[in-house]
C-alpha cells in the first residue's frame, strides 16, 4: 500500500527515535467511504437508544430521526466531512445522518489509525486547504505515517488532549461572555426604567437613577492637526477600540501612504471616538492615557463632563440598550450613519458617580478575565499549530 521515503518529523517521541522512517500513501488508498444504509424504519434505531443527529454543519442535535433519514451505526472512530460546509469532525459514537452532503470515511487497514488520519489532515496546511474545496481532491493528497500504530496513537492522543484543553478554554470563555451579558442586563435599568434589577447593597436606598441625554454629559472634540505634526496615527475597530493604524492596515499608516494628515483630529487623554458608519457594530474607542495621537477626520470625537465616569459610559456603549438606541437614531440609505447630532439625543440613566464607578469596576474585572481567556486560547492555538508542524513531516509536494 505504501512506499518507503526519506521523510521523518522534526519532533518525535523519545521511545520512537530509533524506529524506521515513515511511509506515505495517497489518502484515497488509505481510506474507505462508509455508505449509509438504506432508509430504515424508526423502530430499528429507537430500540437502540437516542442517537445524536448530525447536520451539514456537523453540529449534534439531540433527538430521534424520522423515517426518511439514513441511519449510521458507527463501529468505532469515523471521520465525518461536511461537503457543503467545509467542516471535519472525528466521531466515536453512533449517530444519525441528518442531511445530505455529509461524507463519512475511515481507515481501511489495521496498520493505519482513523484518529491519526484525522489529525494529519487537520495539521497539514496543503491538505486542510484542499478538503475545504473538494472531497475528491483530498483523496489525491499524500499522507505520511509511522509504521507502528503505537506511535500513530501517541501522536493522535497528544493532539486530541490539546484539542480538548482548547475546547474547555473556549467553553469557559463563552460562559464568561454570557455571564457578562446577563450581568449588564441586570446592572443597567431596562428601557423606560429608572432602577436596575440588580443593585449593590450599599446603593439600595439611593433612589432612582437620573435620565440624561448623551449631549448633556458629553461635548465634541474637534482639534485639527493644522500644523501637520507627525504624530502616531490610530484607527478604531470593534475589538480593541483605539489601535495603531499600521497594525490595522498592512503595516502602513496614512502618512506613510502619502495622505494629507493636516485635517486629521488630535486626540488627547480620556477622549472617545467612533466611526459614524460603523458604530452599529461597536466601532467606538476610549483613548485612556493615550495622548497626542491622530485619528481620521471622519471620526466623531468627544469627551465627558465631570458627572459621568468614562468607564461606566464605555460599559453603557457595550450594552444592548445602547445598541437598540443606535439602530433607532441612525440615518442614511445603503449605509447608515450616526453623527453627533443624533448621538447626542440618545437617552441613558445614570446613578451617582460613586455607584457608576462601582458598576464599571465590576464589569471591567469580567472583561479583563475575558481578555485573558482569549489570549490564553490564542497562545494555545499557536502552540498547537507549532506542534502539528513538528509532529508530521510535510511531504505533499510529492
LINPE-V785531 format. One line per field, one symbol per residue. ss: DSSP state (h for helix, s for strand, l for the rest). Layout:
ss = ???
This chain:
ss = llsslllllllllhhhllllllsssshhhhssssllllllllhhhhlllllssslllllsslllllllllsslllllsssssllllssssslllsssllllssssssllllllhhhhhhhhhhlhhhhhhhlllhhhhlllsssslllhhhhhhhhhhhhhhhhhhhhhhhhhhhhhhhhhhhhhhhlllllllllllllhhhllllllsssshhhhssslllslllllllsssssslllsssshhhhllllllllllllllllsssllllsssslllhhhllsssllllllssslllsssssslllllhhhhhhhhllhhhhhhhhhhlslllllsllhhhhlllssssllhhhhhhhhhhhhhhhhhhhhhhhhhhhhhhhhhhhhhhhlllllll
